Each structure stands twice: as structure tokens, then as C-alpha cells.
Amino acid sequence: MSIFDVFDRISQNSSLSSGKIEYIIAGLGNPGMQYDNTRHNAGFFAVDLLASQYDTEIKRLRFKGDTAETNIEGVRCLLLKPMTYMNNSGESIVQALEFYKIDVTKLIVICDDISLDCGKIRIRRKGSHGGHNGLRNIIDLTGRDDFQRIKLGVGKKPHPDYDLAKWVLGKFSREDTEKMKISAENACESIKLMVQGKTDEAMNKYN
């Protein structure tokens, strides 16, 4: 990237700093250093990567979460990391939706999924919570399930009797961390399409 590209990007973000937020992109996880690099924090990992691609950092405390505003493909977006812990993710998201008067169809949630192999992603326009407590809370508090979501595979439990909480709160191996970087990058590329109304294209390309 040339110095002119850098100035152009800064100019675009600055000129839209007071523009209307059109999308909320929420990465789910748990706050605290003890949860860094855990499977349940895959959503945090991806949304942090997205923020870094747009030269910003998710650190302004609002709506019971850490936030940042940025311009993605000409669309003004709020990046949100709920600090309410996974099971109460909806509390933060609902506050942001109500503040900006945004319909849930303009919400994109990024979360972990134990039914997918590590490194895989699955994009959906809507659906049930599938046993994921973060999604469950969002559905319960909004009364809607028609928000878009990107599920990041974190791998299945080693065996059926393995404790689920222990698994999702466990840390990635070095090999799986590298796979997660790839899936997080694909999630970011998907979001760039989704905020332009190209969800079908994102699904065809990355699912």
C-alpha cells in the first residue's frame, strides 16, 4: 500500500465519521485475558482482524461492549464486542440496535461453531441458535432469528462425553490457530460482500 492509499483510506473514514451506521457487526466471546485464544472467542478474533484491516481498534466502551466505527466498502458499520460474557451477548447487541434504530436484518454476528472443522466457515441469513448460548440470547432478546451470522468452525469435541464448556473454553493448538487465521480472513472478506447486499455471493464463495 502506497502512502497515497493510506491518506485516501484515512480521508474516507474521516469524512464518514459522523455518517449513519447502517450495519452492526458483532463478534461474540468472553472478556478477560484468561479467555484469549479460546474456541469460544473466535468471534472476537475475527472482528479484531476486521478492525485492523481498517486501521482501527475496538476499544470505545458503549452498549455494554467495546466498539469502533468504520467504513467498509462505502458502508458505515459499528464493530462490536459485547463485554457481557457469551451467554448475555444479546444485552449489548440490543442496546446498539435500538440506539441506531437498525433492523436485525442489518446485524451480522460472528461466533464459534463446534459442528464445523477448524478453519471452515458457514454463512447463514437466519436460523435457530443450534445450542449456541450467545445466539440463543440474541434471539430471545430481539424476538427474531432473521439476522445474518458467520459461524467459524472450532472443531468437534474429542469424544461425545467430553465436557462442552471445557472444550469451548479450551485454547487452540498452534496448528488450529493457523487454521483460525484463515477462517477469520475469509469471514472478513465475507463481511465486505455482505454489507453490500451480496450475501449470496459470500455464501457461494466461502461456505
GROMACS elastic network, one bead per residue, 0.5 to 0.9 nm:
[ bonds ]
;  ai    aj funct       b0    kb
    1     4     6  0.80681   500
    1     5     6  0.60080   500
    1     6     6  0.69842   500
    2     5     6  0.51835   500
    2     6     6  0.65153   500
    2     7     6  0.88841   500
    3     6     6  0.50511   500
    3     7     6  0.63295   500
    3     8     6  0.86087   500
    4     7     6  0.51552   500
    4     8     6  0.60894   500
    4     9     6  0.86321   500
    5     9     6  0.61605   500
    5    10     6  0.86240   500
    6     9     6  0.52237   500
    6    10     6  0.62514   500
    6    11     6  0.85686   500
    7    10     6  0.51044   500
    7    11     6  0.60216   500
    7    12     6  0.85991   500
    8    11     6  0.50328   500
    8    12     6  0.61709   500
    8    13     6  0.86945   500
    9    12     6  0.51215   500
    9    13     6  0.62610   500
    9    14     6  0.85208   500
    9    54     6  0.81084   500
    9    55     6  0.88263   500
   10    13     6  0.52482   500
   10    14     6  0.59987   500
   10    15     6  0.85220   500
   10    55     6  0.84443   500
   11    14     6  0.50807   500
   11    15     6  0.59916   500
   11    16     6  0.85919   500
   12    15     6  0.53318   500
   12    16     6  0.64177   500
   12    17     6  0.86519   500
   12    71     6  0.74615   500
   12    74     6  0.84780   500
   13    16     6  0.53597   500
   13    17     6  0.60179   500
   13    54     6  0.87280   500
   13    69     6  0.88579   500
   13    70     6  0.62986   500
   13    71     6  0.57293   500
   13    76     6  0.88723   500
   14    17     6  0.50746   500
   14    18     6  0.83253   500
   15    18     6  0.75937   500
   15    19     6  0.81791   500
   16    20     6  0.83385   500
   16    70     6  0.81842   500
   16    71     6  0.71154   500
   16    74     6  0.89632   500
   16    76     6  0.72353   500
   17    20     6  0.87078   500
   17    69     6  0.74563   500
   17    70     6  0.74856   500
   17    71     6  0.82659   500
   17    76     6  0.82953   500
   18    21     6  0.87049   500
   19    22     6  0.89572   500
   19    76     6  0.67163   500
   20    76     6  0.65408   500
   20    77     6  0.84958   500
   20   100     6  0.80745   500
   21    24     6  0.75854   500
   21    69     6  0.81071   500
   21    75     6  0.79559   500
   21    76     6  0.50183   500
   21    77     6  0.53272   500
   21    78     6  0.64498   500
   21   100     6  0.67642   500
   21   102     6  0.82052   500
   22    75     6  0.67068   500
   22    76     6  0.56493   500
   22    77     6  0.58690   500
   22    78     6  0.80395   500
   22   100     6  0.82969   500
   22   102     6  0.70371   500
   22   106     6  0.70107   500
   22   195     6  0.85294   500
   23    75     6  0.77238   500
   23    76     6  0.68422   500
   23    78     6  0.63587   500
   23    79     6  0.86714   500
   23   102     6  0.74076   500
   23   103     6  0.89877   500
   23   105     6  0.88635   500
   23   106     6  0.50556   500
   23   107     6  0.58860   500
   23   108     6  0.75363   500
   23   195     6  0.70235   500
   24    77     6  0.57230   500
   24    79     6  0.61622   500
   24    80     6  0.71406   500
   24    93     6  0.83761   500
   24    96     6  0.78692   500
   24    97     6  0.76221   500
   24   102     6  0.81442   500
   24   104     6  0.88567   500
   24   106     6  0.65602   500
   24   108     6  0.62564   500
   24   109     6  0.82949   500
   25    47     6  0.77091   500
   25    77     6  0.70009   500
   25    78     6  0.61087   500
   25    80     6  0.60891   500
   25    81     6  0.87133   500
   25   106     6  0.85798   500
   25   107     6  0.60442   500
   25   109     6  0.59697   500
   25   110     6  0.76206   500
   25   191     6  0.84622   500
   26    43     6  0.77269   500
   26    44     6  0.83448   500
   26    47     6  0.72582   500
   26    78     6  0.81763   500
   26    79     6  0.59997   500
   26    81     6  0.58201   500
   26    82     6  0.74792   500
   26    93     6  0.74634   500
   26   107     6  0.75516   500
   26   108     6  0.62177   500
   26   110     6  0.61359   500
   26   111     6  0.86835   500
   27    41     6  0.82608   500
   27    42     6  0.78230   500
   27    45     6  0.77319   500
   27    46     6  0.69421   500
   27    47     6  0.54475   500
   27    48     6  0.83203   500
   27    79     6  0.79064   500
   27    80     6  0.63877   500
   27    81     6  0.53859   500
   27    82     6  0.75816   500
   27   108     6  0.84835   500
   27   109     6  0.58977   500
   27   111     6  0.62451   500
   28    40     6  0.78032   500
   28    41     6  0.64684   500
   28    42     6  0.73599   500
   28    44     6  0.56576   500
   28    45     6  0.89658   500
   28    47     6  0.87839   500
   28    80     6  0.85582   500
   28    81     6  0.62211   500
   28    82     6  0.65928   500
   28    83     6  0.89373   500
   28    85     6  0.84023   500
   28    86     6  0.64431   500
   28    89     6  0.69549   500
   28   109     6  0.72840   500
   28   110     6  0.61622   500
   28   111     6  0.53695   500
   28   112     6  0.80228   500
   28   134     6  0.71264   500
   28   135     6  0.89784   500
   29    35     6  0.82402   500
   29    38     6  0.88980   500
   29    39     6  0.88446   500
   29    40     6  0.57014   500
   29    42     6  0.69138   500
   29    43     6  0.59927   500
   29    44     6  0.55974   500
   29    45     6  0.86356   500
   29    81     6  0.74017   500
   29    82     6  0.73905   500
   29    83     6  0.80193   500
   29    84     6  0.89949   500
   29    85     6  0.65746   500
   29    86     6  0.53935   500
   29    89     6  0.82573   500
   29   111     6  0.75628   500
   29   112     6  0.86518   500
   29   134     6  0.83998   500
   30    35     6  0.62889   500
   30    36     6  0.84230   500
   30    40     6  0.73797   500
   30    41     6  0.62830   500
   30    44     6  0.82323   500
   30    81     6  0.88958   500
   30    82     6  0.79844   500
   30    83     6  0.67322   500
   30    84     6  0.75324   500
   30    86     6  0.55749   500
   31    34     6  0.82768   500
   31    35     6  0.67763   500
   31    36     6  0.82524   500
   31    41     6  0.87309   500
   31    81     6  0.87754   500
   31    82     6  0.81998   500
   31    83     6  0.56722   500
   31    84     6  0.77919   500
   31    85     6  0.64395   500
   31    86     6  0.87949   500
   32    35     6  0.57283   500
   32    36     6  0.71360   500
   33    36     6  0.52472   500
   33    37     6  0.89608   500
   34    37     6  0.86661   500
   34    38     6  0.85303   500
   35    38     6  0.55102   500
   35    39     6  0.86956   500
   35    40     6  0.80603   500
   35    41     6  0.69921   500
   35   169     6  0.69686   500
   35   170     6  0.83413   500
   35   171     6  0.80439   500
   36    39     6  0.88836   500
   36    41     6  0.69354   500
   36    45     6  0.87743   500
   36   171     6  0.77832   500
   37    40     6  0.84616   500
   37    41     6  0.66449   500
   37    42     6  0.76769   500
   37    45     6  0.79140   500
   37   170     6  0.82631   500
   37   171     6  0.54194   500
   37   172     6  0.61523   500
   37   177     6  0.79299   500
   38    41     6  0.54497   500
   38    42     6  0.71962   500
   38   167     6  0.89130   500
   38   168     6  0.67725   500
   38   169     6  0.53760   500
   38   170     6  0.52328   500
   38   172     6  0.59913   500
   39    42     6  0.56497   500
   39    43     6  0.89935   500
   39   112     6  0.66949   500
   39   113     6  0.87100   500
   39   114     6  0.87073   500
   39   153     6  0.88899   500
   39   154     6  0.59094   500
   39   155     6  0.87440   500
   39   167     6  0.76358   500
   39   169     6  0.59972   500
   39   170     6  0.62580   500
   39   171     6  0.61152   500
   39   172     6  0.64332   500
   40    43     6  0.75298   500
   40    44     6  0.87421   500
   40    86     6  0.81006   500
   40   111     6  0.75255   500
   40   112     6  0.57938   500
   40   113     6  0.84729   500
   40   154     6  0.83003   500
   40   167     6  0.88184   500
   40   168     6  0.50916   500
   40   169     6  0.58837   500
   40   170     6  0.81467   500
   40   171     6  0.89358   500
   41    44     6  0.52374   500
   41    45     6  0.63664   500
   41    46     6  0.88773   500
   41    86     6  0.88374   500
   41   111     6  0.75927   500
   41   112     6  0.71933   500
   41   168     6  0.85844   500
   41   169     6  0.82965   500
   42    45     6  0.50241   500
   42    46     6  0.63344   500
   42    47     6  0.88006   500
   42   110     6  0.78572   500
   42   111     6  0.60961   500
   42   112     6  0.54564   500
   42   113     6  0.89591   500
   42   151     6  0.89968   500
   42   152     6  0.67711   500
   42   153     6  0.86135   500
   42   154     6  0.78538   500
   42   180     6  0.78248   500
   42   184     6  0.80765   500
   43    46     6  0.52543   500
   43    47     6  0.62567   500
   43    48     6  0.84934   500
   43    81     6  0.83662   500
   43   109     6  0.79917   500
   43   112     6  0.63613   500
   43   150     6  0.87934   500
   43   151     6  0.83470   500
   43   152     6  0.75943   500
   43   184     6  0.84746   500
   44    47     6  0.53799   500
   44    48     6  0.60084   500
   44    49     6  0.85563   500
   44    80     6  0.89305   500
   44    81     6  0.64474   500
   44   110     6  0.80127   500
   44   111     6  0.80901   500
   45    48     6  0.53199   500
   45    49     6  0.63342   500
   45    50     6  0.88354   500
   45   180     6  0.86793   500
   45   181     6  0.85413   500
   45   184     6  0.72026   500
   46    49     6  0.50940   500
   46    50     6  0.62933   500
   46    51     6  0.87442   500
   46   110     6  0.74694   500
   46   111     6  0.88340   500
   46   152     6  0.89019   500
   46   180     6  0.87383   500
   46   181     6  0.81739   500
   46   183     6  0.82704   500
   46   185     6  0.73207   500
   46   187     6  0.69394   500
   46   188     6  0.70438   500
   47    51     6  0.61943   500
   47    52     6  0.86449   500
   47    58     6  0.85449   500
   47    79     6  0.70786   500
   47    80     6  0.78795   500
   47    81     6  0.78225   500
   47   110     6  0.76559   500
   47   184     6  0.81427   500
   47   187     6  0.87704   500
   47   188     6  0.76883   500
   48    51     6  0.50556   500
   48    52     6  0.62668   500
   48    53     6  0.87704   500
   48    57     6  0.73002   500
   48    58     6  0.69192   500
   48    79     6  0.87411   500
   48    81     6  0.88111   500
   49    52     6  0.51037   500
   49    53     6  0.63927   500
   49    54     6  0.89740   500
   49   181     6  0.88935   500
   49   184     6  0.72388   500
   49   185     6  0.74872   500
   49   188     6  0.75675   500
   50    53     6  0.52199   500
   50    54     6  0.67966   500
   50    56     6  0.88556   500
   50    79     6  0.86983   500
   50   184     6  0.84326   500
   50   185     6  0.80174   500
   50   187     6  0.86159   500
   50   188     6  0.56368   500
   50   189     6  0.87974   500
   50   191     6  0.88590   500
   51    54     6  0.52967   500
   51    55     6  0.64058   500
   51    56     6  0.52046   500
   51    57     6  0.57773   500
   51    58     6  0.68199   500
   51    68     6  0.78386   500
   51    69     6  0.89696   500
   51    70     6  0.79348   500
   51    79     6  0.75195   500
   52    56     6  0.56010   500
   52    57     6  0.65509   500
   52    58     6  0.89965   500
   53    56     6  0.76568   500
   53   188     6  0.88545   500
   54    57     6  0.87149   500
   54    70     6  0.70626   500
   54    71     6  0.78635   500
   54    72     6  0.79063   500
   55    70     6  0.89040   500
   56    68     6  0.71379   500
   56    69     6  0.81863   500
   56    70     6  0.75314   500
   57    60     6  0.84584   500
   57    67     6  0.81777   500
   57    68     6  0.64750   500
   58    61     6  0.86942   500
   58    66     6  0.56966   500
   58    69     6  0.83655   500
   58    79     6  0.69619   500
   58    80     6  0.72480   500
   58    81     6  0.75560   500
   59    65     6  0.85699   500
   59    67     6  0.56273   500
   59    68     6  0.66573   500
   59    81     6  0.89163   500
   60    65     6  0.80309   500
   60    66     6  0.52568   500
   60    68     6  0.62927   500
   61    64     6  0.68127   500
   61    65     6  0.55681   500
   61    67     6  0.61263   500
   61    68     6  0.89460   500
   62    65     6  0.54242   500
   62    66     6  0.61932   500
   62    67     6  0.64196   500
   62    80     6  0.88636   500
   62    92     6  0.84825   500
   62    96     6  0.83075   500
   63    66     6  0.78839   500
   63    67     6  0.83211   500
   63    80     6  0.87780   500
   63    82     6  0.78846   500
   63    83     6  0.89877   500
   63    91     6  0.81862   500
   63    92     6  0.51650   500
   63    93     6  0.73353   500
   63    94     6  0.84073   500
   63    95     6  0.55628   500
   63    96     6  0.58599   500
   63    99     6  0.88244   500
   64    81     6  0.88406   500
   64    82     6  0.62252   500
   64    83     6  0.58683   500
   64    84     6  0.65050   500
   64    91     6  0.75757   500
   64    92     6  0.51040   500
   64    93     6  0.85386   500
   64    95     6  0.81027   500
   65    80     6  0.64494   500
   65    81     6  0.54017   500
   65    84     6  0.71117   500
   65    92     6  0.61310   500
   65    93     6  0.85092   500
   66    79     6  0.82217   500
   66    80     6  0.58271   500
   66    81     6  0.51397   500
   66    82     6  0.64162   500
   66    83     6  0.68156   500
   67    78     6  0.67910   500
   67    79     6  0.54322   500
   67    81     6  0.64118   500
   67    82     6  0.84989   500
   68    77     6  0.84129   500
   68    78     6  0.58701   500
   68    79     6  0.51496   500
   68    80     6  0.68312   500
   69    76     6  0.72250   500
   69    77     6  0.57604   500
   69    79     6  0.60762   500
   69    80     6  0.88786   500
   70    75     6  0.82783   500
   70    76     6  0.59106   500
   70    77     6  0.55112   500
   70    78     6  0.66120   500
   70    79     6  0.75800   500
   71    74     6  0.57109   500
   71    75     6  0.53575   500
   71    77     6  0.60450   500
   71    78     6  0.88342   500
   72    75     6  0.50946   500
   72    76     6  0.63407   500
   72    77     6  0.67640   500
   72   191     6  0.85515   500
   72   192     6  0.63815   500
   72   195     6  0.75983   500
   72   196     6  0.89765   500
   73    76     6  0.84433   500
   73   192     6  0.63021   500
   73   193     6  0.82409   500
   73   195     6  0.77054   500
   73   196     6  0.73153   500
   74   196     6  0.84582   500
   75   195     6  0.67586   500
   75   196     6  0.74858   500
   77   195     6  0.85571   500
   78    96     6  0.87633   500
   80    92     6  0.85430   500
   80    93     6  0.79069   500
   80    96     6  0.87392   500
   81    89     6  0.87421   500
   81    92     6  0.84691   500
   81    93     6  0.89385   500
   82    85     6  0.69768   500
   82    86     6  0.78979   500
   82    88     6  0.84078   500
   82    89     6  0.57135   500
   82    90     6  0.81788   500
   82    91     6  0.81431   500
   82    92     6  0.54984   500
   82    93     6  0.71380   500
   83    86     6  0.81862   500
   83    88     6  0.88130   500
   83    89     6  0.76399   500
   83    92     6  0.75863   500
   84    87     6  0.77177   500
   84    88     6  0.55162   500
   84    89     6  0.58296   500
   84    90     6  0.85201   500
   84    91     6  0.72668   500
   84    92     6  0.69143   500
   85    88     6  0.57692   500
   85    89     6  0.62728   500
   85   134     6  0.85756   500
   86    89     6  0.52321   500
   86    90     6  0.87321   500
   86   133     6  0.69201   500
   86   134     6  0.51099   500
   86   135     6  0.88495   500
   86   137     6  0.87058   500
   87    90     6  0.80623   500
   87   132     6  0.87173   500
   87   133     6  0.52115   500
   87   135     6  0.83583   500
   87   136     6  0.80019   500
   87   137     6  0.63742   500
   88    91     6  0.57757   500
   88    92     6  0.77835   500
   88   133     6  0.81455   500
   88   134     6  0.65726   500
   88   137     6  0.59689   500
   88   138     6  0.79163   500
   89    92     6  0.58492   500
   89    93     6  0.65869   500
   89    94     6  0.88437   500
   89   133     6  0.86405   500
   89   134     6  0.55167   500
   89   135     6  0.78110   500
   89   137     6  0.64199   500
   89   138     6  0.65018   500
   90    94     6  0.57824   500
   90    95     6  0.84051   500
   90   134     6  0.71580   500
   90   135     6  0.77932   500
   90   136     6  0.83981   500
   90   137     6  0.52102   500
   90   139     6  0.76434   500
   90   140     6  0.79447   500
   90   141     6  0.61386   500
   90   142     6  0.77009   500
   91    94     6  0.55070   500
   91    95     6  0.64836   500
   91    96     6  0.89949   500
   91   137     6  0.79853   500
   91   138     6  0.75948   500
   91   141     6  0.73315   500
   92    95     6  0.53685   500
   92    96     6  0.65570   500
   92    97     6  0.88620   500
   93    96     6  0.52080   500
   93    97     6  0.61748   500
   93    98     6  0.86352   500
   93   107     6  0.88290   500
   93   138     6  0.74076   500
   94    97     6  0.50124   500
   94    98     6  0.60454   500
   94    99     6  0.84545   500
   94   138     6  0.77067   500
   94   141     6  0.71480   500
   94   142     6  0.67365   500
   95    98     6  0.52721   500
   95    99     6  0.60840   500
   95   100     6  0.87126   500
   96    99     6  0.51093   500
   96   100     6  0.62248   500
   96   101     6  0.81951   500
   96   102     6  0.82452   500
   97   100     6  0.55072   500
   97   101     6  0.56535   500
   97   102     6  0.50600   500
   97   103     6  0.69494   500
   97   104     6  0.72943   500
   97   107     6  0.81726   500
   98   102     6  0.66850   500
   98   103     6  0.86202   500
   99   102     6  0.79403   500
  102   105     6  0.81662   500
  102   106     6  0.65771   500
  102   107     6  0.79569   500
  103   106     6  0.57170   500
  103   107     6  0.73767   500
  103   147     6  0.87736   500
  104   107     6  0.50638   500
  104   108     6  0.84370   500
  104   142     6  0.78974   500
  104   144     6  0.74831   500
  104   145     6  0.83778   500
  104   146     6  0.68639   500
  104   147     6  0.52898   500
  104   148     6  0.82938   500
  105   108     6  0.79432   500
  105   125     6  0.81986   500
  105   126     6  0.87044   500
  105   146     6  0.60355   500
  105   148     6  0.65932   500
  106   147     6  0.69265   500
  106   148     6  0.75688   500
  106   195     6  0.81063   500
  107   147     6  0.55767   500
  107   148     6  0.61724   500
  107   149     6  0.80432   500
  108   125     6  0.89056   500
  108   147     6  0.64350   500
  108   149     6  0.51975   500
  108   150     6  0.73065   500
  108   191     6  0.80692   500
  108   194     6  0.85457   500
  108   195     6  0.88518   500
  109   135     6  0.83772   500
  109   147     6  0.76277   500
  109   148     6  0.63753   500
  109   150     6  0.61668   500
  109   151     6  0.82316   500
  110   148     6  0.88729   500
  110   149     6  0.57331   500
  110   151     6  0.59088   500
  110   152     6  0.73365   500
  110   187     6  0.81746   500
  111   132     6  0.88175   500
  111   134     6  0.80787   500
  111   135     6  0.82650   500
  111   149     6  0.76401   500
  111   150     6  0.65162   500
  111   151     6  0.51471   500
  111   152     6  0.60547   500
  111   153     6  0.88074   500
  112   116     6  0.88607   500
  112   132     6  0.84560   500
  112   150     6  0.85152   500
  112   151     6  0.55057   500
  112   153     6  0.59692   500
  112   154     6  0.62220   500
  112   168     6  0.85400   500
  113   116     6  0.58839   500
  113   117     6  0.85220   500
  113   118     6  0.89136   500
  113   121     6  0.86354   500
  113   122     6  0.89193   500
  113   132     6  0.78627   500
  113   151     6  0.56420   500
  113   152     6  0.55903   500
  113   154     6  0.58739   500
  113   155     6  0.74677   500
  113   156     6  0.85898   500
  114   117     6  0.73760   500
  114   118     6  0.84289   500
  114   152     6  0.84152   500
  114   153     6  0.59578   500
  114   154     6  0.53145   500
  114   157     6  0.73332   500
  114   168     6  0.79499   500
  115   153     6  0.68317   500
  115   154     6  0.78086   500
  115   155     6  0.64345   500
  115   156     6  0.57493   500
  115   157     6  0.89189   500
  116   119     6  0.82317   500
  116   120     6  0.62898   500
  116   121     6  0.73847   500
  116   122     6  0.81906   500
  116   151     6  0.83613   500
  116   152     6  0.73089   500
  116   154     6  0.64062   500
  116   155     6  0.55873   500
  116   156     6  0.69847   500
  117   120     6  0.57599   500
  117   121     6  0.85440   500
  117   152     6  0.85917   500
  117   154     6  0.59307   500
  117   156     6  0.68617   500
  118   121     6  0.84147   500
  118   152     6  0.74317   500
  118   156     6  0.85599   500
  118   176     6  0.64129   500
  118   177     6  0.87668   500
  118   179     6  0.62825   500
  118   180     6  0.65350   500
  118   183     6  0.80500   500
  119   152     6  0.71932   500
  119   153     6  0.58964   500
  119   154     6  0.72598   500
  119   155     6  0.85713   500
  119   176     6  0.75163   500
  119   177     6  0.88428   500
  119   178     6  0.83048   500
  119   180     6  0.51680   500
  119   181     6  0.77722   500
  119   182     6  0.63141   500
  119   184     6  0.82274   500
  120   151     6  0.84443   500
  120   152     6  0.62156   500
  120   153     6  0.51491   500
  120   154     6  0.81988   500
  120   179     6  0.83339   500
  120   180     6  0.83196   500
  120   182     6  0.85776   500
  120   183     6  0.59243   500
  120   186     6  0.89832   500
  120   206     6  0.84744   500
  120   207     6  0.76461   500
  121   150     6  0.67368   500
  121   151     6  0.54920   500
  121   153     6  0.58006   500
  121   183     6  0.61979   500
  121   184     6  0.84900   500
  121   186     6  0.77493   500
  121   187     6  0.72417   500
  121   206     6  0.69132   500
  121   207     6  0.59074   500
  122   149     6  0.82053   500
  122   150     6  0.57171   500
  122   151     6  0.50903   500
  122   152     6  0.67200   500
  122   153     6  0.79683   500
  122   187     6  0.89994   500
  122   203     6  0.75314   500
  122   206     6  0.74047   500
  123   148     6  0.74688   500
  123   149     6  0.58647   500
  123   151     6  0.63456   500
  123   152     6  0.89711   500
  123   187     6  0.86918   500
  123   190     6  0.83717   500
  123   199     6  0.81831   500
  123   202     6  0.76438   500
  123   203     6  0.57486   500
  123   206     6  0.78509   500
  123   207     6  0.62606   500
  124   127     6  0.72169   500
  124   147     6  0.84138   500
  124   148     6  0.56754   500
  124   149     6  0.54193   500
  124   150     6  0.65292   500
  124   151     6  0.81709   500
  124   199     6  0.85462   500
  124   203     6  0.77089   500
  125   145     6  0.89749   500
  125   146     6  0.63977   500
  125   147     6  0.60647   500
  125   149     6  0.64639   500
  125   150     6  0.89340   500
  125   199     6  0.78105   500
  126   145     6  0.56138   500
  126   147     6  0.52670   500
  126   148     6  0.55134   500
  126   149     6  0.71174   500
  127   130     6  0.81165   500
  127   145     6  0.57276   500
  127   146     6  0.66285   500
  127   147     6  0.80958   500
  127   148     6  0.86051   500
  127   149     6  0.88569   500
  128   131     6  0.82791   500
  128   135     6  0.80228   500
  128   136     6  0.78265   500
  128   139     6  0.81422   500
  128   145     6  0.64474   500
  129   132     6  0.54062   500
  129   133     6  0.72810   500
  129   134     6  0.80165   500
  129   135     6  0.50218   500
  129   137     6  0.86030   500
  129   138     6  0.88097   500
  129   139     6  0.74569   500
  129   145     6  0.80976   500
  130   133     6  0.86296   500
  130   135     6  0.81086   500
  130   136     6  0.80365   500
  131   134     6  0.89354   500
  131   135     6  0.81192   500
  131   136     6  0.72024   500
  132   135     6  0.55206   500
  132   136     6  0.60752   500
  132   137     6  0.87933   500
  133   137     6  0.61309   500
  133   138     6  0.86608   500
  134   137     6  0.53273   500
  134   138     6  0.64797   500
  134   139     6  0.88132   500
  135   138     6  0.51189   500
  135   139     6  0.61845   500
  135   140     6  0.85214   500
  135   145     6  0.87749   500
  136   139     6  0.52188   500
  136   140     6  0.60617   500
  136   141     6  0.86684   500
  137   141     6  0.60969   500
  137   142     6  0.84588   500
  138   141     6  0.53452   500
  138   142     6  0.59900   500
  138   143     6  0.79803   500
  138   144     6  0.80778   500
  138   145     6  0.81878   500
  139   142     6  0.53573   500
  139   143     6  0.53625   500
  139   144     6  0.52870   500
  139   145     6  0.54480   500
  139   146     6  0.87937   500
  139   147     6  0.89260   500
  140   143     6  0.52999   500
  140   144     6  0.74769   500
  140   145     6  0.87710   500
  141   144     6  0.80809   500
  142   145     6  0.80118   500
  144   147     6  0.74441   500
  145   148     6  0.85891   500
  148   194     6  0.88985   500
  148   199     6  0.88241   500
  150   187     6  0.68771   500
  150   190     6  0.85336   500
  150   191     6  0.87577   500
  151   187     6  0.86424   500
  152   180     6  0.80018   500
  152   183     6  0.67101   500
  152   184     6  0.75778   500
  152   187     6  0.80159   500
  153   156     6  0.86040   500
  153   180     6  0.81343   500
  153   183     6  0.80272   500
  154   168     6  0.81649   500
  154   172     6  0.83437   500
  154   176     6  0.81316   500
  154   180     6  0.78685   500
  155   158     6  0.87008   500
  156   159     6  0.80608   500
  156   160     6  0.89423   500
  156   167     6  0.86746   500
  157   160     6  0.65660   500
  157   161     6  0.83955   500
  157   162     6  0.62835   500
  157   163     6  0.81316   500
  157   164     6  0.72337   500
  157   167     6  0.64329   500
  157   168     6  0.86948   500
  158   161     6  0.85196   500
  158   162     6  0.66333   500
  158   167     6  0.85699   500
  159   162     6  0.55494   500
  160   163     6  0.83193   500
  161   164     6  0.84769   500
  162   165     6  0.89537   500
  162   166     6  0.78574   500
  162   167     6  0.73924   500
  163   166     6  0.53455   500
  163   167     6  0.63142   500
  163   168     6  0.89789   500
  164   167     6  0.50373   500
  164   168     6  0.62776   500
  164   169     6  0.84535   500
  165   168     6  0.54024   500
  165   169     6  0.59438   500
  165   170     6  0.82522   500
  166   169     6  0.52760   500
  166   170     6  0.58599   500
  167   170     6  0.50964   500
  167   171     6  0.83294   500
  168   171     6  0.79984   500
  171   177     6  0.89734   500
  172   175     6  0.78392   500
  172   176     6  0.56469   500
  172   177     6  0.56349   500
  172   180     6  0.87232   500
  173   176     6  0.51424   500
  173   177     6  0.60248   500
  173   178     6  0.87419   500
  174   177     6  0.50887   500
  174   178     6  0.65699   500
  174   179     6  0.89299   500
  175   178     6  0.53854   500
  175   179     6  0.66119   500
  175   180     6  0.88502   500
  176   180     6  0.60567   500
  176   181     6  0.86402   500
  177   181     6  0.63616   500
  177   182     6  0.89361   500
  178   181     6  0.51956   500
  178   182     6  0.67742   500
  179   182     6  0.52732   500
  179   183     6  0.64787   500
  179   184     6  0.86851   500
  180   183     6  0.50411   500
  180   184     6  0.59224   500
  180   185     6  0.84196   500
  181   184     6  0.51179   500
  181   185     6  0.61473   500
  181   186     6  0.86517   500
  182   185     6  0.51311   500
  182   186     6  0.62819   500
  182   187     6  0.86524   500
  183   187     6  0.60921   500
  183   188     6  0.86491   500
  184   188     6  0.62711   500
  184   189     6  0.87058   500
  185   188     6  0.51135   500
  185   189     6  0.63432   500
  185   190     6  0.86128   500
  186   189     6  0.50607   500
  186   190     6  0.60776   500
  186   191     6  0.86593   500
  186   206     6  0.67606   500
  187   191     6  0.62483   500
  187   192     6  0.87977   500
  187   206     6  0.81061   500
  188   191     6  0.51516   500
  188   192     6  0.64850   500
  188   193     6  0.89938   500
  189   192     6  0.52248   500
  189   193     6  0.67855   500
  189   194     6  0.88748   500
  189   202     6  0.80468   500
  189   206     6  0.88547   500
  190   193     6  0.52806   500
  190   194     6  0.61229   500
  190   195     6  0.88075   500
  190   198     6  0.88012   500
  190   199     6  0.77096   500
  190   201     6  0.85104   500
  190   202     6  0.50942   500
  190   203     6  0.78446   500
  190   205     6  0.83499   500
  190   206     6  0.72065   500
  191   195     6  0.60757   500
  191   196     6  0.85630   500
  191   199     6  0.83528   500
  191   202     6  0.79057   500
  192   195     6  0.58469   500
  192   196     6  0.69611   500
  192   198     6  0.86777   500
  192   202     6  0.87834   500
  193   196     6  0.53255   500
  193   197     6  0.67048   500
  193   198     6  0.50261   500
  193   199     6  0.63480   500
  193   200     6  0.89304   500
  193   201     6  0.72849   500
  193   202     6  0.60932   500
  194   197     6  0.50999   500
  194   200     6  0.82091   500
  194   201     6  0.82760   500
  194   202     6  0.67490   500
  195   198     6  0.71824   500
  195   199     6  0.79819   500
  196   199     6  0.80408   500
  197   200     6  0.83255   500
  198   201     6  0.53075   500
  198   202     6  0.64116   500
  198   203     6  0.88018   500
  199   203     6  0.61160   500
  199   204     6  0.85692   500
  200   203     6  0.50450   500
  200   204     6  0.61280   500
  200   205     6  0.85370   500
  201   204     6  0.51409   500
  201   205     6  0.60976   500
  201   206     6  0.85314   500
  202   205     6  0.51603   500
  202   206     6  0.58768   500
  202   207     6  0.76340   500
  203   206     6  0.54743   500
  203   207     6  0.50951   500
  204   207     6  0.61055   500
